[in-house]
Amino acid sequence: MIELKSVCCGYGEKDILHDITLSIPQNSITAIIGPNGCGKSTLLRTICGLHKIRSGEILLDSQPQLQYSQNALARTVSFLPQNRTASNIRVDTLVLHGRFPYMGYPRHYREEDRKAAREAMEWVGISHLRDRNVSTLSGGEQQKVYIAMLLAQGTPIVLMDEPTTYLDISHKFDVIRLVQEMKRSGKTVVMVLHDLDLALKYADQIVLMDQGKIRIFGTPDRVF
């Protein structure tokens, strides 16, 4: 479970999130919707520890987020940002990057790491692309590679910032299918979506934000 209690967060002296109180149950799909600039991405980045809170508290599985070490947090929460540069490396190498939280330095991949990466690529359906350079793939194929990297990370909580944006209809539904499979495997998925139809149809609960505040949180029927 993810719990936020009166969380405020921002950049510099400006608050972006204002008094966010939210409880997201385990093994569910939550969609965050709202206008541009309302704090949706900031909320995800705050949950995974990329932004420090000014006040309030975040609990992950009943443990305060601030008590997690960096590696322990990365083994609990994985995050797919919206904007990325296509990596100039092989697909299987990028997927293996998801195993970094489990490794020391210098990094030496173990067989369990390679197995996790293979299984993630099989799950997403990109095993046939493993030898390709990520930069040569289509946008939809690249998105699947990054999702495979998240799966290789093996976290119970997965955060995704607009995972379907700029994808054609076929790849959009491929991504949603993968999100549903994550839920069936026991993961808690929180994603920012601009496609309201997808949010209303596939999410278990929806967070509607505006001006850094939660305006309504509930089932798709209630929010609609």
Secondary structure, 3 states (H helix, E strand, C coil): CEEEEEEEEEECCEEEEEEEEEEECCCCEEEEECCCCCCHHHHHHHHCCCCCCCEEEEEECCEEHHHCCHHHHHCCEEEECCCCCCCCCEHHHHHHHHHHHHCCCCCCCCHHHHHHHHHHHHHHCCHHHCCCEHHHCCHHHHHHHHHHHHHHHCCCEEEEECCCCCCCHHHHHHHHHHHHHHHHCCCEEEEECCCHHHHHHHCCEEEEEECCEEEEEECHHHHC
